[in-house]
Amino acid sequence: MMTCKEIAELLLDYLDGNLPKEYCDIICQHINLCGPCLHYVESYQLTVKISRELPRTPMPHALVERLQAAWKEIQEMETREEQH
């Protein structure tokens, strides 16, 4: 049987249907027997549902600029590493 921590680590793949059937069966069995994991799964699913219903808003311009600068810095570092 899997531990609660292992269930939490595999939860996204489990809910997305990206795990082999034998894993899904083990996880399903654990969730049905473990109240805290059942509540965790239910709250996770609710969080995803609510998040998907939020309105889409554009990113603030200052954040876009910071992300672009960080990305440029990463690319420059990778280029320097490749040259050495």
C-alpha positions in Angstrom: 0.0 0.0 0.0 1.2 3.5 -0.8 1.8 6.1 1.9 -0.2 9.4 2.1 2.9 11.3 0.9 3.2 9.0 -2.1 -0.5 9.6 -2.9 0.0 13.4 -2.7 3.0 13.2 -5.0 1.1 11.2 -7.6 -2.2 13.0 -7.3 -2.0 15.2 -10.4 -1.0 12.3 -12.6 -3.7 10.2 -11.0 -6.5 12.8 -11.6 -5.3 13.4 -15.1 -5.4 9.7 -15.9 -1.6 9.6 -16.6 -0.8 6.6 -14.4 -0.9 2.8 -15.2 -4.1 1.1 -14.1 -2.4 -0.8 -11.3 -1.2 2.5 -9.7 -4.7 4.0 -10.1 -6.2 0.9 -8.4 -3.8 1.2 -5.5 -4.4 4.9 -5.1 -8.2 4.5 -5.3 -8.1 1.8 -2.7 -6.0 4.0 -0.4 -8.2 7.1 -0.9 -11.3 5.0 0.0 -9.7 3.8 3.2 -8.0 7.0 4.3 -10.2 9.9 5.4 -7.4 12.5 5.3 -6.4 11.6 1.8 -10.1 11.6 0.6 -10.5 15.1 2.0 -7.2 16.1 0.4 -8.3 14.8 -3.0 -11.7 16.5 -2.7 -10.2 19.8 -1.7 -7.6 19.5 -4.5 -10.3 18.9 -7.1 -12.4 21.8 -5.8 -9.3 24.1 -5.9 -8.7 23.1 -9.6 -12.4 23.7 -10.4 -12.5 27.1 -8.8 -9.2 28.2 -10.4 -10.5 27.3 -13.8 -13.5 29.5 -13.3 -11.5 32.6 -12.4 -11.5 35.3 -15.0 -8.4 35.6 -17.1 -6.6 38.9 -16.6 -3.5 40.2 -18.3 -0.2 40.1 -16.5 0.9 43.5 -15.1 3.4 45.1 -17.5 6.1 45.3 -14.7 5.9 41.5 -14.2 6.2 40.9 -17.9 9.3 43.0 -18.0 10.8 41.2 -15.0 10.1 37.8 -16.5 11.6 38.8 -19.8 14.7 40.1 -18.1 15.1 36.9 -16.1 14.6 34.8 -19.2 17.2 36.8 -21.1 19.7 36.4 -18.2 19.1 32.6 -18.1 19.8 32.4 -21.9 22.9 34.5 -21.5 24.2 32.3 -18.7 23.6 29.2 -20.8 25.4 30.7 -23.8 28.4 31.5 -21.6 28.4 28.0 -20.2 28.3 26.5 -23.7 31.3 28.7 -24.7 33.5 27.3 -21.9 
